[in-house]
Amino acid sequence: MILATIVFDSGRTRVDCVIRNLSDGGARLEVATVKNIPQSFDLLVPRHRPHHCRVAWRALKELGVEFQQPFN
């Protein structure tokens, strides 16, 4: 389990999340609700540089995201 933060709205809005699956190209994120999370955002992961993400799919409390550059 990796704790992370979804950031959007020019940094004014932050949503805590848990990374459930992670690969170089994307991740499955668990959130309290997907409501109001935009189609693209930055993902902040401790000890990593911020990653810009695009939502590939949504479920009730999960998001599948694609990284705009490889995760490292």
HELIX and SHEET records of a PDB file:
SHEET    1   A 7 ILE A   2  PHE A   8  0                                        
SHEET    2   A 7 THR A  13  LEU A  22 -1                                        
SHEET    3   A 7 GLY A  26  GLU A  30 -1                                        
SHEET    4   A 7 GLU A  62  PHE A  67 -1                                        
SHEET    5   A 7 HIS A  51  ARG A  58 -1                                        
SHEET    6   A 7 SER A  40  LEU A  44 -1                                        
SHEET    7   A 7 ILE A   2  PHE A   8 -1                                        
END                                                                             
